[in-house]
Amino acid sequence: MTLKGKVALVTGSTSGIGLGIARALAGAGADVMLNGFGDAAVIETLRAGIAAAHGVRVGYNGADISRPAAIAAMVADTARTLGGVDIMVNNAGIQFTANVEDFPDEKWDQVIAVNLSGVFHGMKAVIPGMKAKGWGRIINIASAHGLVASAQKVAYVAAKHGVMGATKVAAIELANAGITVNAICPGWVLTPLVERQLKDRADKEGTTVEYQTHALVAEKQPMVQFTTPAQIGGLAVFLCSDAAATMTGVPLSIDGGWTAQ
Ligand code: NAD
């Protein structure tokens, strides 16, 4: 229970990678504030289930990460109900695919607002409280697409490269404040975000989702295997440990060799 007494806020934790990270942090003893969209009853079942499984306090705040004021209010709500945020995981993210010339302006704005500006506003809202405590861990969920590009993902790739830049700046500024700032760069993780891409590819190419599941991973990763949300959760727990106290400003690839090529 290395994180007992710490409070973690994980954005976009009602599904996929964020949920895996929330579970892992709770498993290490942290109290957790969940965030994200979804059916209220399903979210309440998740919240109560994590609390019961790990004997920690778990809250939920439905802030829309594309709205800066909602992020600040969520951080204040967390401080009020669980205590100040010690661990901030900026994970909420969305995807949209189209060639640059066909990419709808509103989709560009939406992806940048959630995937990039949401990370900036999340860091900005928690840094004063972390500084006051002299301890903090900020973990930004970037992507292999924070390091390399793929076609049809202009907003996502731009946002994730931006997350890498913002991570490095915050890491330098906070280097002597007891706060580390790092980015996790996953390759393929089988979550609803990817399931939607698999279905689109299958529809477009007239193949099955099963065929695309293999083809999608094999196209990019030497290791033809998905990373799991639980494995990314394990990496997040490591970043919160004393062993990682001097790791900062780093992109941590967990991508089956994607960006080794
Ligand atoms: P997902 O669709 O399963 O989950 C996304 C979560 O974000 C959900 O909880 C959703 O409700 C929440 N969310 C979306 N928009 C939001 C908003 N405006 N405000 C608040 N919450 C919002 O996706 P995932 O695959 O788990 O992705 C999580 C993160 O991991 C994203 O930043 C994504 O870019 C990144 N990532 C995913 C993969 C992958 O292969 N799945 C790979 C690399 C990086």
Boltz pocket constraint, residues with backbone or C-beta under 6 A from the ligand:
constraints:
  - pocket:
      binder: B
      contacts: [[A, 11], [A, 12], [A, 13], [A, 14], [A, 15], [A, 16], [A, 17], [A, 18], [A, 35], [A, 36], [A, 37], [A, 38], [A, 62], [A, 63], [A, 64], [A, 65], [A, 66], [A, 90], [A, 91], [A, 92], [A, 93], [A, 94], [A, 114], [A, 115], [A, 141], [A, 142], [A, 143], [A, 144], [A, 185], [A, 186], [A, 187], [A, 188], [A, 189], [A, 190], [A, 191], [A, 192], [A, 193], [A, 194]]
      max_distance: 6.0
